[in-house]
């Protein structure tokens, strides 16, 4: 299996997959940490993929998405964006409806 197929399999391995530096429990970069905080805040379960553990994935995900930076968020196999895009979607109120539209269970902690 080539790197593209391997990354494709990881991207599709969960409803919400975050390629990040570090782990959800211990992010190793501020941008990855911000995306983890946003996902935790809206209450969506996600799979964190630590790109620091595998250089092939670290480089390959950038080619796969044609996006130069990490973190990268995928929802239902579709590339959403990096930290800035996720933060803007969260602040504008677009993130939760998009997750719900794609059939991802969300418990928005900001409500109730």
N, C-alpha and C positions, 0 to 999 in steps of 0.2 A: 504494500500500500504506500503510495506516495504521500508527501507532506500535505498536499492539498486535500486528499481524501481523508487523511487523519484529522486535519483541522475541521473539515466539513463534518466528520463524525462527532467531534467534540462540540461544535456549534449546535448540532442537532440533538445533543445528549440531554438537554433540559429545556424547559420553557424559557428560562432566563439564565443566560450564561455571560459571565463577566471575565474577560481576559484581563488580568491585572498583575501588578508587581506586588508580590507577597500573597497573603491569604486574607479572606474576609475577617478573620480574627486578628491578624497582624499585618495590615497593609504596610508595604515598604516604600510607598511614595504618597505624597499628599493628594495627588489627583485620584489615585486608586481609592484612597481613604474616603474622599468626598463622595464618590459614586457608591461605595459601600454604605455610607451614612444615609444617602438618599434612598437607596433600595430598602435599607432597614427601616427608615422613617415611614415609607409608604407601606411597609409590611409585606413585601413580596419575597417569597423564597427564591434563592438564586444559587447557581453553582459558580464558585470562583475557581479560575484556572490560573495558577501561579506561573507566569511566563519566565520567571527567573530560574525555575527548575529545569527548563528545557529550551536551549538556544534555538533549536529548529522551530519550535512553536513561537518563540519570541519574534523571530524574523519572519516566519511563515505567515503569521496572522496579519502582519502589515501588508504583505503581498495579497493575501486572501481577500482582505477588505479594501485594498488600495487606500489605506488610511495610515499615516506615518507614525502615529503615537499610540501609547497604551496608557490608560485602560481603553478597552473596547467592549461595548455592551451589545449583546444579541438577544432579541426577543423572538421566540418561535422560529429560530434559524435565520432571522433577518437582522442585518447590521443596523443599529440605531445611531451610534456615534460614540464619541469620547466624553471626557469629563465636562467640557464646556456645553456640549449639546444636551447631555443628560441634565445638567444643572439648569440650563435655560428652560428645558421642557418641564422640569419640576417646578421652577419658580413661576412659570406662566400657567401652570395647572394642566398642561397637556399630557404629562407622563402617565398619570393614573388612568384617564380615559383610554389612552392608547393601549395600555396593558389590558384593560378590561375588554376593549374591542377585539384583542387578539386571544381572548379567553383565558387570561392569566388571573388567578385568584389574588385579589389585593385586599388587604385590610388597612385602610388609610387611618393611621393613628391620629391624624390631625382632626378627624371627625369623631365626635362623641368622646 
